[in-house]
């Protein structure tokens, strides 16, 4: 795949993922044009003045809720990465109509604009919270996944293909718990929701690399799931704030004790590779030959954060989070 000949369009391009995606794209892949599409002029200004001022970069102000603006801005794009979303669980619980407007209606607008403008490939970012959702954020992302997978039937023999990536919590992204633990450790006490809680973890760069790999290999209709490690919230707090007292504050509305990246029912349609799983759609338009070289999953398989075969050590977490573990000494 020759990225140097492609025009790439990123919704939510000023967010944590978007900035890292732009950095890696400009440094390693050199697309012909990279469009950052977001609704905040200040964030675009800050991004530009912080060094993102490459000759191939374009900054478009717009909202995924506005289909007309999306269609105009997406004109000429070859690749679309849909990263725009309302993602904070408590905020989505408190503002459900806004969450639906951005995460569901916005997804539909991206689909329609991509079909109308003849985009080649569209990859949408999803989340482990979309699997068996118990909160509105997860429910909206589940609907968005369904919209993008089914959009391939609307494309038919046309050029546009749609797929999703689904992964866990990202260290250092907006809303990550790591900055909270960093800020609290000087006080000698850190707040945790529940000491039993586990989560999947990866870095922003790992997420970006996985997205790029998925774009290069997608047929349309897949949900790509990376193999990533788990860690308990108590172990994470102990690694980032060693010696601090942990104060359980209770699970917030819409939270789970453990996350799921592949549910048992959809595992029947999934195949396994050394570094990822691919969930194939159960639709008549799907080509049976796609991903046939993958390994079928055993009956009853579930990919969950508490039953994961790979767990982060404290040293690995500190390295991923940019912490020097030698400087993390217990407080008196």
Phi, psi and omega per residue, in radians:
X1 nan 2.093 -3.083
X2 -1.627 1.646 -3.108
X3 -1.145 -0.438 -3.075
X4 -1.165 -0.266 3.130
X5 -1.769 0.076 -2.978
X6 -1.924 2.559 2.978
X7 -1.723 2.139 -3.039
X8 -1.960 2.369 -3.054
X9 -2.184 2.217 -3.076
X10 -2.160 2.055 3.008
X11 -1.436 2.576 -3.064
X12 1.139 0.581 -2.981
X13 -1.233 -0.200 3.116
X14 -1.702 0.039 3.104
X15 -1.366 -3.100 -3.110
X16 -1.026 -0.825 3.124
X17 -1.143 -0.808 -3.063
X18 -1.029 -0.726 -3.129
X19 -1.189 -0.725 3.105
X20 -1.202 -0.652 3.077
X21 -1.061 -0.790 3.128
X22 -1.090 -0.747 3.139
X23 -1.031 -0.835 -3.098
X24 -1.241 -0.698 3.100
X25 -1.030 -0.842 -3.080
X26 -1.214 -0.600 -3.094
X27 -1.399 -0.681 -2.954
X28 -1.976 -0.386 -2.988
X29 -2.086 -0.420 3.009
X30 0.931 1.030 3.104
X31 -1.121 2.732 3.127
X32 -1.075 -0.721 3.089
X33 -2.583 2.448 3.095
X34 -2.215 1.992 -3.083
X35 -1.757 2.159 3.044
X36 -1.690 1.995 -3.090
X37 -1.959 2.053 3.120
X38 -2.747 2.950 -3.016
X39 -1.668 -0.145 -3.031
X40 -1.878 1.998 -3.137
X41 -1.178 -0.578 3.140
X42 -1.156 -0.753 3.116
X43 -1.125 -0.651 3.078
X44 -1.144 -0.725 3.102
X45 -1.088 -0.797 -3.141
X46 -1.100 -0.677 3.137
X47 -1.150 -0.749 -3.137
X48 -1.122 -0.796 -3.080
X49 -1.328 -0.234 3.091
X50 -1.520 0.068 3.060
X51 2.142 -0.133 3.117
X52 -1.544 1.304 -3.079
X53 -2.351 0.708 -3.104
X54 -1.259 2.676 -3.102
X55 -1.133 -0.417 3.135
X56 -1.557 -0.087 -3.115
X57 -1.442 2.455 3.004
X58 -2.297 2.455 3.118
X59 -1.989 2.048 3.108
X60 -1.989 2.222 3.035
X61 -1.496 2.312 3.129
X62 3.084 2.946 -3.109
X63 -2.191 2.410 3.127
X64 -1.125 -0.235 3.054
X65 -1.267 -0.279 -3.066
X66 -1.802 1.669 -3.072
X67 -1.119 -0.658 -3.116
X68 -1.090 -0.766 3.121
X69 -1.177 -0.688 3.097
X70 -1.032 -0.798 -3.109
X71 -1.080 -0.730 3.135
X72 -1.177 -0.766 -3.089
X73 -1.222 -0.561 -3.072
X74 -1.421 -0.148 -3.107
X75 -1.026 2.162 -3.132
X76 1.628 -0.084 3.140
X77 -1.324 2.459 3.054
X78 -1.702 -0.689 -3.092
X79 -2.182 2.333 3.067
X80 -2.129 2.248 3.008
X81 -1.947 2.048 -3.078
X82 -1.720 1.755 -3.112
X83 -1.995 -0.068 -3.115
X84 -1.267 2.317 3.123
X85 -2.963 2.708 2.815
X86 -1.541 2.094 -2.923
X87 -2.127 -0.161 -3.135
X88 -1.377 2.090 -3.055
X89 -0.993 -0.894 -3.133
X90 -1.081 -0.682 -3.136
X91 -1.129 -0.693 3.107
X92 -1.184 -0.641 3.101
X93 -1.108 -0.666 -3.064
X94 -1.452 -0.424 -3.100
X95 -2.191 1.109 -2.988
X96 -1.101 -0.670 -3.114
X97 -1.127 -0.667 3.121
X98 -1.184 -0.670 3.105
X99 -1.095 -0.740 3.103
X100 -1.141 -0.730 -3.095
X101 -1.083 -0.687 -3.118
X102 -1.496 -0.883 -2.961
X103 -1.402 -0.499 3.132
X104 -1.802 -1.019 3.139
X105 -1.106 -0.643 3.090
X106 -1.108 -0.684 3.095
X107 -1.098 -0.750 3.108
X108 -1.072 -0.696 3.137
X109 -1.129 -0.686 3.089
X110 -1.096 -0.762 3.111
X111 -1.033 -0.882 -3.086
X112 -1.117 -0.734 -3.139
X113 -1.136 -0.695 3.140
X114 -1.158 -0.708 3.094
X115 -1.128 -0.736 -3.072
X116 -1.228 -0.511 -3.067
X117 -1.774 0.006 3.043
X118 1.291 0.561 3.064
X119 -1.052 2.541 -3.131
X120 -1.364 -0.917 -3.066
X121 -2.362 2.390 3.069
X122 -2.190 2.185 3.085
X123 -2.122 2.178 -3.113
X124 -1.850 2.459 3.099
X125 -1.525 2.224 3.072
X126 -2.077 -2.855 -2.975
X127 -2.644 2.735 3.054
X128 -1.068 -0.401 -3.127
X129 -1.237 -0.177 3.084
X130 -1.375 -0.218 -3.126
X131 -1.594 2.134 -3.072
X132 0.820 1.011 -2.971
X133 -1.144 2.492 3.048
X134 -2.100 0.005 3.081
X135 -2.293 2.889 -3.065
X136 -1.166 -0.681 3.098
X137 -0.963 -0.880 3.119
X138 -1.074 -0.675 3.138
X139 -1.135 -0.709 3.127
X140 -1.175 -0.624 3.127
X141 -1.286 -0.530 3.025
X142 -1.107 -0.804 3.100
X143 -1.064 -0.739 3.136
X144 -1.068 -0.745 3.071
X145 -0.976 -0.821 -3.127
X146 -1.079 -0.679 3.131
X147 -1.097 -0.765 -3.093
X148 -1.262 -0.688 3.111
X149 -1.117 -0.839 -3.088
X150 -1.233 -0.357 3.134
X151 -1.035 -0.413 3.111
X152 -1.113 -0.490 3.098
X153 -1.269 -0.521 3.073
X154 -1.263 -0.600 3.118
X155 -1.199 -0.661 3.117
X156 1.032 -2.160 3.126
X157 -1.512 0.083 3.113
X158 -1.226 3.089 -3.010
X159 -1.387 -0.300 -2.938
X160 -1.510 2.294 3.081
X161 -2.179 2.500 -3.060
X162 -2.179 2.370 3.034
X163 -2.540 3.035 3.139
X164 -2.308 2.687 2.867
X165 -2.004 2.509 -3.128
X166 -2.294 2.034 3.100
X167 -2.467 -3.133 -2.982
X168 -1.610 -2.710 -3.097
X169 -1.180 2.508 -3.097
X170 -1.923 2.123 3.113
X171 -1.140 2.235 3.086
X172 1.531 -0.049 3.112
X173 -1.374 2.972 3.134
X174 -1.042 2.169 3.135
X175 1.587 0.035 3.135
X176 -1.115 2.618 -3.104
X177 -1.342 -0.335 -3.091
X178 -1.009 -0.851 3.110
X179 -1.043 -0.534 3.098
X180 -1.137 -0.809 3.129
X181 -1.129 -0.674 3.111
X182 -1.067 -0.759 -3.113
X183 -1.202 -0.533 -3.056
X184 -1.519 -0.364 -2.952
X185 -1.141 -0.458 3.119
X186 -1.184 -0.351 3.134
X187 -1.470 -0.218 -3.133
X188 1.506 0.047 3.123
X189 -2.532 2.457 3.110
X190 -2.212 2.551 3.134
X191 -1.676 2.301 3.068
X192 -2.208 2.623 -3.099
X193 -1.260 -0.918 -3.132
X194 -2.679 2.245 -3.059
X195 -1.123 -0.301 -3.136
X196 -1.511 -0.190 -2.976
X197 -1.167 2.445 3.037
X198 -2.218 2.704 3.122
X199 -2.540 2.681 2.926
X200 -1.371 2.525 -3.120
X201 -2.396 2.523 3.016
X202 -2.705 2.894 3.090
X203 -1.549 2.862 3.095
X204 -1.068 -0.736 -3.131
X205 -1.092 -0.716 3.088
X206 -1.064 -0.702 3.102
X207 -1.096 -0.762 3.141
X208 -1.130 -0.792 3.136
X209 -1.072 -0.665 3.130
X210 -1.182 -0.673 3.094
X211 -1.092 -0.789 3.140
X212 -1.098 -0.771 3.098
X213 -1.049 -0.710 -3.126
X214 -1.171 -0.698 3.097
X215 -1.064 -0.751 -3.082
X216 -1.182 -0.416 -3.024
X217 -2.006 -0.051 -3.048
X218 -1.216 2.536 2.988
X219 -1.777 -0.426 -3.072
X220 1.971 2.079 3.117
X221 1.873 -0.235 -3.115
X222 -1.369 2.756 2.843
X223 -2.042 2.025 -3.118
X224 -1.572 2.298 -3.117
X225 -2.227 2.043 3.141
X226 -1.361 2.690 2.978
X227 -1.487 1.955 -3.065
X228 -2.309 2.740 -3.069
X229 -1.401 2.847 3.056
X230 -1.914 2.856 2.986
X231 -2.751 2.494 3.072
X232 -1.331 2.584 -3.116
X233 -1.118 -0.588 3.105
X234 -1.171 -0.743 3.106
X235 -1.147 -0.628 3.100
X236 -1.135 -0.797 3.122
X237 -1.086 -0.694 -3.139
X238 -1.157 -0.568 3.140
X239 -1.307 -0.714 -3.090
X240 -1.449 -0.567 -3.122
X241 -2.282 1.173 -3.066
X242 -1.118 2.453 3.116
X243 1.469 -0.146 -3.136
X244 -1.403 2.635 3.054
X245 -1.338 2.306 3.112
X246 -1.642 2.216 -3.103
X247 -1.975 1.805 3.102
X248 -1.152 2.317 -3.131
X249 -2.014 -0.021 3.111
X250 1.633 2.597 3.137
X251 -1.210 2.337 3.132
X252 -1.331 2.858 3.131
X253 -0.987 2.257 3.068
X254 1.494 0.080 3.134
X255 -1.645 2.699 3.050
X256 -1.903 2.755 2.983
X257 -1.225 -0.730 -3.104
X258 -2.338 2.591 -3.125
X259 -1.747 2.744 -3.133
X260 -2.193 2.253 3.065
X261 -1.759 -0.495 3.029
X262 -2.400 2.117 3.122
X263 -1.435 2.822 -3.073
X264 -1.064 -0.713 -3.086
X265 -1.210 -0.663 -3.123
X266 -1.436 -0.235 3.097
X267 -1.100 -0.408 3.105
X268 -1.110 -0.423 -3.132
X269 -1.774 0.063 -3.037
X270 -1.798 2.723 3.027
X271 -2.247 2.740 -3.032
X272 -1.960 2.475 2.995
X273 -2.208 3.076 -3.066
X274 -1.077 -0.584 -3.033
X275 -2.064 0.012 -3.083
X276 -2.861 2.960 2.938
X277 -2.013 2.657 3.045
X278 -2.209 2.045 3.079
X279 -1.584 2.008 -3.092
X280 -1.598 2.539 -3.112
X281 -1.298 2.554 3.098
X282 -1.675 1.136 -3.111
X283 -2.246 2.679 -3.057
X284 -1.169 -0.432 -3.096
X285 -1.420 -0.114 -3.095
X286 -1.320 2.324 3.132
X287 -1.328 2.140 -3.056
X288 -1.063 -0.435 -3.088
X289 -1.364 -0.212 -3.100
X290 -1.216 2.236 3.047
X291 1.105 0.451 3.122
X292 -1.207 -0.286 3.135
X293 -1.422 -0.017 3.080
X294 -1.386 2.817 -3.134
X295 -1.573 2.213 3.071
X296 -1.074 2.600 3.124
X297 -1.541 2.594 -3.119
X298 -1.229 2.753 3.101
X299 -1.005 2.410 3.108
X300 1.394 0.134 -3.110
X301 -1.174 2.384 3.008
X302 -2.417 2.397 3.110
X303 -1.832 1.726 -3.034
X304 -2.159 2.730 -3.072
X305 -1.230 -0.417 -3.128
X306 -1.558 -0.326 3.133
X307 -1.937 0.282 -3.112
X308 -1.101 2.560 3.114
X309 -1.483 -0.189 -3.125
X310 -2.164 2.259 -3.115
X311 -2.203 2.460 3.098
X312 -1.264 2.434 2.944
X313 -1.555 2.895 3.111
X314 -1.050 -0.692 -3.138
X315 -1.148 -0.724 3.118
X316 -1.122 -0.736 3.121
X317 -1.068 -0.811 -3.127
X318 -1.072 -0.674 3.102
X319 -1.146 -0.769 3.127
X320 -1.123 -0.632 -3.078
X321 -1.514 -0.035 -3.136
X322 1.361 0.384 3.111
X323 -1.657 2.554 2.989
X324 -1.623 1.849 -3.051
X325 -1.083 -0.380 3.120
X326 -1.240 -0.406 -3.120
X327 -1.567 -0.159 -3.117
X328 -1.558 1.577 -3.132
X329 -1.891 2.579 -3.127
X330 -1.032 2.478 3.061
X331 -1.355 2.655 -3.108
X332 -1.240 nan nan
